[in-house]
């Protein structure tokens, strides 16, 4: 399969989880071992802000980019037609976007510590989204929370794609009345 294909091999699909796990561990270790102690709580706040910010980014990307913007709309439609296939944005693309659109601007506007903490939160959110989305399509869970996520994502796939854009949370669907 081509490197930039959204239809991925099983290995490439699951490697995404590993790559982002390593990135999160590296950022957390870097911040925990090297960041100035005086900034500890500020960096925790930035990481939590990144995590929360991810939920809005996830909603916006899904609703406005993947469902309305060519060529992403056509690519995402493939996922809706084949929800059990290993379809996803290649890791090299998503990692580049995180670095170019989040880490580097935060470093330029603030500093390395804030950029690292913000990126850590964003990547934690992305992992939560990725794992939730994978579980919604490929697993059986006894967790009530996961059953709800699966049901709502299933409705999104069935209802003409106009509701339930949030995968890891329904917060923004309620705020923007797409629940």
Residue frames relative to the residue before (quaternion, step in Angstrom):
aa qw qx qy qz dx dy dz
X 1.0000 0.0000 0.0000 0.0000 0.00 0.00 0.00
X 0.5512 -0.6209 0.4356 0.3477 3.60 -1.00 0.74
X 0.6384 -0.5692 0.3758 0.3567 3.56 -1.15 0.73
X 0.7841 0.3331 -0.1696 0.4954 3.60 0.93 -0.83
X 0.3897 0.7225 -0.4826 0.3054 3.59 1.16 0.43
X 0.4226 -0.6818 0.5246 0.2852 3.58 -1.08 0.68
X 0.6021 0.4714 -0.3546 0.5381 3.59 1.26 -0.34
X 0.0664 -0.8535 0.5166 -0.0168 3.55 -0.31 1.24
X 0.5376 -0.5575 0.5043 0.3819 3.51 -1.29 0.32
X 0.6569 -0.4934 0.3806 0.4245 3.57 -1.23 0.35
X 0.6441 0.5330 -0.3182 0.4470 3.58 0.97 -0.88
X 0.6899 0.4778 -0.2880 0.4613 3.61 0.78 -1.00
X 0.6246 0.5494 -0.3343 0.4430 3.57 1.01 -0.83
X 0.7477 0.3912 -0.2231 0.4880 3.60 0.79 -0.97
X 0.5487 0.6031 -0.3994 0.4192 3.61 1.16 -0.42
X 0.5470 0.6208 -0.3839 0.4100 3.58 1.15 -0.62
X 0.6542 0.5065 -0.3146 0.4652 3.59 0.92 -0.89
X 0.6710 0.5070 -0.2916 0.4557 3.58 0.95 -0.87
X 0.6495 0.5189 -0.3210 0.4538 3.57 0.90 -0.92
X 0.7112 0.4429 -0.2716 0.4735 3.58 0.84 -0.92
X 0.5838 0.5548 -0.3704 0.4627 3.59 1.13 -0.51
X 0.6543 0.4967 -0.2997 0.4852 3.57 0.99 -0.86
X 0.6409 0.5239 -0.3282 0.4550 3.61 0.94 -0.83
X 0.6600 0.4964 -0.3054 0.4741 3.58 0.92 -0.90
X 0.6602 0.5020 -0.3124 0.4632 3.59 0.88 -0.89
X 0.6595 0.5094 -0.3083 0.4588 3.59 0.95 -0.85
X 0.6722 0.4825 -0.3026 0.4731 3.59 0.89 -0.87
X 0.6508 0.5089 -0.3178 0.4652 3.58 0.94 -0.85
X 0.6589 0.4971 -0.3095 0.4722 3.60 0.95 -0.84
X 0.6335 0.5349 -0.3223 0.4569 3.57 0.96 -0.89
X 0.6974 0.4601 -0.2753 0.4756 3.58 0.83 -0.97
X 0.6819 0.5074 -0.2897 0.4401 3.56 0.93 -0.89
X 0.7592 0.3928 -0.2012 0.4784 3.58 1.00 -0.79
X 0.8113 0.3228 -0.1384 0.4674 3.59 0.96 -0.79
X 0.5901 0.5985 -0.3869 0.3793 3.63 1.07 -0.55
X 0.5664 -0.5929 0.4432 0.3622 3.59 -1.07 0.67
X 0.5392 -0.6535 0.4323 0.3089 3.57 -0.88 0.99
X 0.6200 0.5722 -0.3402 0.4153 3.60 1.05 -0.73
X 0.7008 0.4581 -0.2622 0.4799 3.59 1.19 -0.50
X 0.3355 0.8043 -0.4578 0.1757 3.60 1.29 -0.16
X 0.7448 0.4048 -0.2443 0.4709 3.62 0.64 -1.04
X 0.6008 0.5420 -0.3564 0.4672 3.57 1.09 -0.62
X 0.6810 0.4813 -0.2908 0.4691 3.60 0.94 -0.84
X 0.5892 0.5349 -0.3627 0.4850 3.59 1.11 -0.61
X 0.6509 0.5124 -0.3148 0.4633 3.60 0.95 -0.85
X 0.6491 0.5076 -0.3162 0.4701 3.60 0.99 -0.79
X 0.6467 0.5070 -0.3195 0.4718 3.58 0.99 -0.81
X 0.6596 0.4844 -0.3110 0.4834 3.61 0.95 -0.81
X 0.6169 0.5351 -0.3361 0.4693 3.57 1.09 -0.68
X 0.6431 0.5105 -0.3144 0.4763 3.58 1.02 -0.78
X 0.6404 0.5208 -0.3188 0.4659 3.56 1.00 -0.84
X 0.6832 0.4646 -0.2814 0.4880 3.58 0.89 -0.90
X 0.6420 0.5323 -0.3181 0.4508 3.56 1.01 -0.82
X 0.5814 0.5865 -0.3770 0.4193 3.56 1.08 -0.67
X 0.6384 0.5486 -0.3505 0.4108 3.61 0.90 -0.85
X 0.6619 0.4752 -0.3055 0.4927 3.60 1.04 -0.73
X 0.6225 0.5266 -0.3354 0.4719 3.60 1.03 -0.76
X 0.6338 0.5364 -0.3224 0.4546 3.58 0.94 -0.92
X 0.6668 0.4982 -0.2952 0.4692 3.58 0.87 -0.97
X 0.6995 0.4861 -0.2789 0.4435 3.58 0.79 -1.02
X 0.6445 0.5106 -0.3229 0.4686 3.58 0.95 -0.84
X 0.6851 0.4892 -0.2942 0.4525 3.56 0.87 -0.96
X 0.7290 0.4476 -0.2576 0.4493 3.58 0.79 -0.97
X 0.8237 0.3096 -0.1326 0.4561 3.57 0.69 -1.08
X 0.7155 0.4000 -0.2650 0.5077 3.61 1.03 -0.59
X 0.7657 0.3977 -0.2243 0.4530 3.59 0.61 -1.09
X 0.7565 0.3621 -0.2190 0.4987 3.61 1.13 -0.44
X 0.7936 0.3160 -0.1728 0.4903 3.61 1.17 -0.14
X 0.7466 0.4349 -0.2125 0.4564 3.58 1.09 -0.61
X 0.3156 -0.7280 0.5725 0.2065 3.59 -0.60 1.11
X 0.6301 -0.1633 -0.7586 -0.0292 1.72 -2.08 1.36
X 0.4403 0.7275 -0.4423 0.2849 3.60 1.29 -0.10
X 0.5923 0.5818 -0.3533 0.4312 3.56 1.11 -0.70
X 0.6790 0.4798 -0.2898 0.4740 3.59 0.87 -0.91
X 0.6414 0.5146 -0.3267 0.4658 3.58 1.01 -0.77
X 0.6855 0.4830 -0.2879 0.4625 3.57 0.91 -0.92
X 0.5780 0.5823 -0.3731 0.4332 3.56 1.12 -0.59
X 0.5779 0.5745 -0.3704 0.4458 3.57 1.12 -0.62
X 0.6351 0.5126 -0.3252 0.4776 3.60 1.03 -0.76
X 0.6603 0.5016 -0.3152 0.4616 3.60 0.95 -0.79
X 0.6655 0.4880 -0.3013 0.4777 3.60 1.08 -0.67
X 0.7937 0.1659 -0.0577 0.5824 3.60 1.10 -0.73
X 0.0433 -0.8775 0.4769 0.0260 3.60 0.63 1.12
X 0.6999 0.4573 -0.2849 0.4688 3.62 1.14 -0.34
X 0.4949 0.6348 -0.4407 0.3973 3.60 1.27 0.05
X 0.5076 -0.6092 0.5047 0.3412 3.56 -1.30 0.29
X 0.1736 0.7840 -0.5574 0.2107 3.52 0.19 1.38
X 0.3032 0.7378 -0.5630 0.2162 3.56 -0.89 0.92
X 0.5984 -0.5417 0.4366 0.3973 3.52 -1.28 0.27
X 0.5176 -0.6582 0.4384 0.3267 3.62 -0.78 0.92
X 0.6038 -0.6018 0.3972 0.3398 3.55 -1.03 0.86
X 0.6445 0.5307 -0.3391 0.4335 3.60 0.92 -0.81
X 0.6428 0.5034 -0.3220 0.4793 3.60 1.12 -0.61
X 0.7051 0.4584 -0.2902 0.4567 3.60 0.74 -1.00
X 0.6456 0.5182 -0.3299 0.4536 3.60 0.95 -0.80
X 0.6325 0.5216 -0.3237 0.4723 3.59 1.01 -0.79
X 0.6553 0.5103 -0.3125 0.4609 3.58 0.96 -0.85
X 0.6344 0.5202 -0.3367 0.4622 3.60 0.95 -0.79
X 0.6787 0.4892 -0.2949 0.4616 3.59 0.89 -0.93
X 0.7448 0.4380 -0.2326 0.4465 3.59 0.75 -1.09
X 0.7771 0.3695 -0.1933 0.4714 3.61 0.90 -0.85
X 0.7737 0.3064 -0.1843 0.5230 3.62 1.15 -0.37
X 0.7507 0.4266 -0.2527 0.4365 3.58 0.46 -1.19
X 0.7208 0.4543 -0.2744 0.4458 3.62 0.64 -1.06
X 0.6663 0.4741 -0.3350 0.4680 3.67 0.83 -0.75
X 0.6463 0.5070 -0.3311 0.4644 3.61 0.99 -0.77
X 0.6321 0.5190 -0.3294 0.4718 3.59 1.01 -0.74
X 0.6717 0.4995 -0.2864 0.4662 3.57 0.94 -0.92
X 0.7301 0.4311 -0.2373 0.4742 3.60 0.94 -0.91
X 0.7899 0.2298 -0.1139 0.5571 3.61 1.06 -0.67
X 0.5970 -0.5170 0.4017 0.4636 3.57 -0.12 -1.29
X 0.7311 -0.4380 0.3014 0.4275 3.55 -1.33 0.15
X 0.6493 0.5349 -0.3263 0.4309 3.61 0.97 -0.83
X 0.6833 0.4650 -0.2845 0.4858 3.58 0.88 -0.93
X 0.6311 0.5294 -0.3353 0.4572 3.60 0.95 -0.81
X 0.6705 0.4957 -0.2951 0.4664 3.57 0.97 -0.87
X 0.6734 0.4916 -0.2988 0.4643 3.59 0.92 -0.87
X 0.6428 0.5111 -0.3167 0.4747 3.59 0.94 -0.87
X 0.6671 0.4976 -0.2955 0.4690 3.58 0.92 -0.92
X 0.6046 0.5507 -0.3518 0.4555 3.58 1.03 -0.74
X 0.6794 0.4840 -0.2912 0.4683 3.60 0.87 -0.90
X 0.6444 0.5170 -0.3177 0.4653 3.58 0.96 -0.87
X 0.6864 0.4791 -0.2889 0.4646 3.58 0.91 -0.90
X 0.6012 0.5307 -0.3609 0.4760 3.61 1.06 -0.62
X 0.6489 0.5112 -0.3072 0.4725 3.57 1.01 -0.82
X 0.6516 0.5153 -0.3125 0.4607 3.56 1.00 -0.84
X 0.6408 0.5066 -0.3250 0.4766 3.58 0.99 -0.79
X 0.6378 0.5192 -0.3306 0.4629 3.59 0.95 -0.85
X 0.6426 0.5116 -0.3118 0.4775 3.57 0.98 -0.86
X 0.6820 0.5059 -0.2944 0.4385 3.59 0.79 -1.03
X 0.6881 0.4723 -0.2847 0.4716 3.56 0.90 -0.90
X 0.6406 0.5138 -0.3230 0.4704 3.58 1.01 -0.78
X 0.6627 0.4997 -0.3057 0.4666 3.57 0.92 -0.90
X 0.6373 0.5129 -0.3306 0.4706 3.57 0.95 -0.83
X 0.6790 0.4902 -0.2934 0.4612 3.59 0.84 -0.95
X 0.6167 0.5570 -0.3501 0.4322 3.60 1.03 -0.72
X 0.7609 0.3650 -0.1929 0.5005 3.58 1.10 -0.65
X 0.8304 0.2889 -0.0919 0.4674 3.59 1.03 -0.69
X 0.7619 0.3604 -0.2263 0.4882 3.63 1.09 0.05
X 0.3192 -0.6818 0.6159 0.2322 3.49 -1.40 0.24
X 0.0335 -0.8227 0.5668 -0.0274 3.54 -0.69 1.04
X 0.3577 -0.7123 0.5587 0.2291 3.53 -1.16 0.62
X 0.4842 0.6672 -0.4298 0.3683 3.59 1.29 -0.14
X 0.4724 -0.6788 0.4846 0.2850 3.59 -0.84 0.96
X 0.6237 0.5404 -0.3405 0.4506 3.58 1.02 -0.80
X 0.6952 0.4621 -0.2834 0.4720 3.60 0.86 -0.94
X 0.6016 0.5436 -0.3653 0.4572 3.60 1.01 -0.66
X 0.6533 0.5024 -0.3087 0.4748 3.58 1.00 -0.83
X 0.6424 0.5143 -0.3302 0.4624 3.60 0.92 -0.86
X 0.6537 0.5144 -0.3081 0.4617 3.61 0.94 -0.89
X 0.6602 0.5104 -0.3111 0.4548 3.58 0.92 -0.92
X 0.6930 0.4730 -0.2861 0.4629 3.60 0.84 -0.95
X 0.6564 0.4840 -0.3230 0.4801 3.60 0.97 -0.73
X 0.6080 0.5405 -0.3456 0.4677 3.57 1.09 -0.65
X 0.6314 0.5132 -0.3274 0.4803 3.59 1.03 -0.77
X 0.6135 0.5436 -0.3489 0.4543 3.58 1.01 -0.75
X 0.6790 0.4861 -0.2930 0.4656 3.58 0.93 -0.83
X 0.7344 0.4447 -0.2369 0.4547 3.62 1.07 -0.62
X 0.7322 0.4985 -0.2372 0.3990 3.60 1.00 -0.69
X 0.6587 -0.5095 0.3381 0.4384 3.61 0.95 0.60
X 0.5239 -0.7048 0.3717 0.3010 3.55 1.24 0.53
X 0.5261 0.6453 -0.4184 0.3630 3.62 1.00 0.67
X 0.7424 0.3170 -0.2040 0.5539 3.60 1.24 0.11
X 0.8358 0.2635 -0.1702 0.4506 3.54 -1.38 0.26
X 0.1341 0.8194 -0.5399 0.1380 3.56 0.66 1.14
X 0.6110 0.5468 -0.3555 0.4487 3.58 1.14 -0.51
X 0.2391 -0.7734 0.5725 0.1304 3.56 -0.84 0.96
X 0.7741 0.3423 -0.1906 0.4972 3.58 0.79 -0.97
X 0.7890 0.0414 -0.0395 0.6117 3.59 1.25 -0.32
X 0.3844 -0.7109 0.5412 0.2321 3.56 -1.22 0.53
X 0.3226 0.7932 -0.4762 0.2001 3.59 1.29 -0.03
X 0.7515 0.4052 -0.2329 0.4657 3.57 0.65 -1.09
X 0.5635 0.5616 -0.3924 0.4615 3.61 1.16 -0.42
X 0.6602 0.4775 -0.3082 0.4911 3.61 1.03 -0.68
X 0.6461 0.5253 -0.3199 0.4520 3.58 0.95 -0.87
X 0.7914 0.3017 -0.1452 0.5114 3.60 0.87 -0.95
X 0.4731 -0.7372 0.3882 0.2863 3.59 1.30 0.41
X 0.4701 0.6283 -0.4822 0.3894 3.54 0.86 1.03
X 0.4276 0.6978 -0.4635 0.3396 3.57 1.24 0.42
